[in-house]
Amino acid sequence: MIDDWQIVNRALAGIRRINLEGLRWRVFDAKGQVLGRLASQIATVIQGKDKPTYTPNREEGDMCVVLNAKDICVTGRKLTDKFYRWHTGYIGHLKERSLKDQMAKDPTEVIRKAVLRMLPRNKLRDDRDRKLRIFTNDEHPFGDRPLEPYVMPPRQVRELRPRTRRAMIRAEKKAEQQQQGTNNTSKRKKNKDAEAAAAST
């Protein structure tokens, strides 16, 4: 487990190499956010694609501060089925670590990997990486900066396809019928018990 002071020192490292003139400080709250959707928004801001002055060969992205990295969410069974793999260079030394173990070890690295793998592989990649500052909780050393909270766009849920919708309706009707059937059997059992008790008296 990475200590908080190590994360703070890592966040402050390399800040002098960044030209902060004219940059905005955007704050992302990762609490309850889906990992991939949050990473795509951070990648857009860190490249400066949300600005009308965006140029692919110039570094004009804003500073991105991500808070509450430990409260990030994933969909499906990625927590146990997603693996990070790397090779040490020795024969047979292919290492792997599940997302659940990586979250326990260092949750900031999960968001960093997701964002960096959405960036183009060019010479601007290292400069963009320096503009990304991630913290496990809501404490950070940039309180004296003009921070702007980033509002995530609303998630658009697409309509179900007709075949899927019909299958869901059939499943709901089947569940209702089963529930009614269990209620009817319980009522019949109660009536039989009552008739048996009356006959015995």
TAPERA-V721525 format. One record per residue. N is the residue number from 1. OMEGA is omega in degrees with one decimal (* if undefined). NEAR is the number of other C-alpha atoms within 10 Angstrom. Layout:
# TAPERA-V721525
n->N omega->OMEGA near->NEAR
n->N omega->OMEGA near->NEAR
This chain:
# TAPERA-V721525
n->1 omega->-179.4 near->9
n->2 omega->178.7 near->12
n->3 omega->-178.7 near->9
n->4 omega->-178.1 near->14
n->5 omega->176.4 near->9
n->6 omega->178.2 near->10
n->7 omega->179.1 near->18
n->8 omega->178.3 near->16
n->9 omega->178.5 near->11
n->10 omega->-180.0 near->14
n->11 omega->-179.2 near->20
n->12 omega->-178.3 near->15
n->13 omega->176.7 near->11
n->14 omega->-178.3 near->12
n->15 omega->-179.6 near->13
n->16 omega->-178.7 near->8
n->17 omega->-177.9 near->9
n->18 omega->174.2 near->13
n->19 omega->-173.5 near->8
n->20 omega->-177.2 near->13
n->21 omega->178.6 near->6
n->22 omega->-179.7 near->8
n->23 omega->173.6 near->13
n->24 omega->178.4 near->15
n->25 omega->-177.6 near->19
n->26 omega->-177.2 near->19
n->27 omega->177.7 near->19
n->28 omega->175.1 near->22
n->29 omega->-175.4 near->20
n->30 omega->-175.9 near->24
n->31 omega->178.4 near->16
n->32 omega->-179.0 near->13
n->33 omega->176.2 near->17
n->34 omega->-171.5 near->14
n->35 omega->-175.6 near->19
n->36 omega->-179.1 near->17
n->37 omega->176.4 near->14
n->38 omega->-178.7 near->21
n->39 omega->179.4 near->22
n->40 omega->176.9 near->17
n->41 omega->178.3 near->17
n->42 omega->179.7 near->27
n->43 omega->177.9 near->22
n->44 omega->-178.0 near->17
n->45 omega->-174.7 near->19
n->46 omega->174.7 near->25
n->47 omega->-176.7 near->25
n->48 omega->-178.2 near->21
n->49 omega->177.2 near->17
n->50 omega->179.7 near->13
n->51 omega->176.7 near->13
n->52 omega->-179.3 near->7
n->53 omega->-176.3 near->10
n->54 omega->174.7 near->14
n->55 omega->-174.1 near->12
n->56 omega->-174.5 near->12
n->57 omega->178.4 near->9
n->58 omega->-179.2 near->11
n->59 omega->-177.6 near->15
n->60 omega->-179.1 near->19
n->61 omega->-179.5 near->21
n->62 omega->174.2 near->24
n->63 omega->-179.2 near->25
n->64 omega->177.3 near->26
n->65 omega->-177.4 near->23
n->66 omega->-179.3 near->26
n->67 omega->176.3 near->22
n->68 omega->-179.6 near->19
n->69 omega->-178.1 near->26
n->70 omega->-177.8 near->19
n->71 omega->179.2 near->17
n->72 omega->-178.9 near->22
n->73 omega->172.9 near->16
n->74 omega->-179.5 near->14
n->75 omega->177.1 near->9
n->76 omega->-178.3 near->7
n->77 omega->-177.1 near->8
n->78 omega->-176.5 near->13
n->79 omega->179.9 near->16
n->80 omega->-175.0 near->12
n->81 omega->-179.2 near->10
n->82 omega->-178.2 near->13
n->83 omega->170.8 near->16
n->84 omega->-176.1 near->13
n->85 omega->175.0 near->10
n->86 omega->-177.2 near->11
n->87 omega->-178.0 near->11
n->88 omega->-177.0 near->9
n->89 omega->175.9 near->8
n->90 omega->-176.9 near->7
n->91 omega->177.1 near->7
n->92 omega->-177.0 near->8
n->93 omega->172.0 near->10
n->94 omega->-177.4 near->11
n->95 omega->175.7 near->11
n->96 omega->180.0 near->12
n->97 omega->-179.2 near->13
n->98 omega->179.1 near->15
n->99 omega->179.3 near->19
n->100 omega->178.6 near->15
n->101 omega->179.4 near->14
n->102 omega->176.8 near->17
n->103 omega->177.9 near->19
n->104 omega->-177.9 near->11
n->105 omega->-178.6 near->13
n->106 omega->-177.9 near->18
n->107 omega->179.4 near->23
n->108 omega->-178.2 near->23
n->109 omega->178.9 near->15
n->110 omega->179.8 near->19
n->111 omega->-179.4 near->23
n->112 omega->179.3 near->16
n->113 omega->-179.1 near->12
n->114 omega->-178.6 near->18
n->115 omega->-176.1 near->22
n->116 omega->179.7 near->19
n->117 omega->172.8 near->12
n->118 omega->-179.8 near->14
n->119 omega->176.7 near->17
n->120 omega->-178.6 near->12
n->121 omega->179.4 near->10
n->122 omega->-174.6 near->8
n->123 omega->178.4 near->9
n->124 omega->-174.4 near->15
n->125 omega->-178.7 near->14
n->126 omega->178.2 near->11
n->127 omega->178.1 near->16
n->128 omega->177.4 near->22
n->129 omega->179.1 near->16
n->130 omega->-179.4 near->18
n->131 omega->-179.6 near->21
n->132 omega->-179.8 near->20
n->133 omega->-172.8 near->22
n->134 omega->-179.5 near->26
n->135 omega->-177.2 near->23
n->136 omega->179.4 near->21
n->137 omega->-175.9 near->17
n->138 omega->178.0 near->13
n->139 omega->179.8 near->12
n->140 omega->-176.6 near->18
n->141 omega->-176.8 near->10
n->142 omega->-179.7 near->13
n->143 omega->-178.7 near->8
n->144 omega->-179.7 near->6
n->145 omega->176.6 near->9
n->146 omega->-175.5 near->10
n->147 omega->176.8 near->15
n->148 omega->178.2 near->13
n->149 omega->-179.7 near->12
n->150 omega->179.5 near->17
n->151 omega->179.5 near->10
n->152 omega->178.3 near->12
n->153 omega->179.8 near->9
n->154 omega->-179.0 near->6
n->155 omega->-179.9 near->7
n->156 omega->179.3 near->6
n->157 omega->-177.5 near->6
n->158 omega->179.6 near->6
n->159 omega->179.1 near->8
n->160 omega->175.3 near->10
n->161 omega->-175.6 near->9
n->162 omega->-178.8 near->9
n->163 omega->178.7 near->9
n->164 omega->179.9 near->11
n->165 omega->178.9 near->12
n->166 omega->179.2 near->12
n->167 omega->177.9 near->12
n->168 omega->179.2 near->13
n->169 omega->177.4 near->12
n->170 omega->-179.9 near->12
n->171 omega->178.5 near->12
n->172 omega->178.9 near->12
n->173 omega->179.4 near->12
n->174 omega->178.5 near->12
n->175 omega->177.4 near->12
n->176 omega->179.3 near->12
n->177 omega->178.2 near->12
n->178 omega->179.5 near->12
n->179 omega->177.5 near->11
n->180 omega->178.7 near->12
n->181 omega->178.0 near->12
n->182 omega->177.6 near->12
n->183 omega->-179.9 near->12
n->184 omega->179.9 near->12
n->185 omega->178.6 near->11
n->186 omega->178.0 near->12
n->187 omega->178.5 near->12
n->188 omega->-179.7 near->12
n->189 omega->177.9 near->12
n->190 omega->179.1 near->12
n->191 omega->178.3 near->12
n->192 omega->177.7 near->12
n->193 omega->-180.0 near->12
n->194 omega->178.6 near->11
n->195 omega->179.4 near->11
n->196 omega->179.2 near->11
n->197 omega->179.2 near->10
n->198 omega->-179.5 near->9
n->199 omega->-178.8 near->8
n->200 omega->177.9 near->6
n->201 omega->* near->5
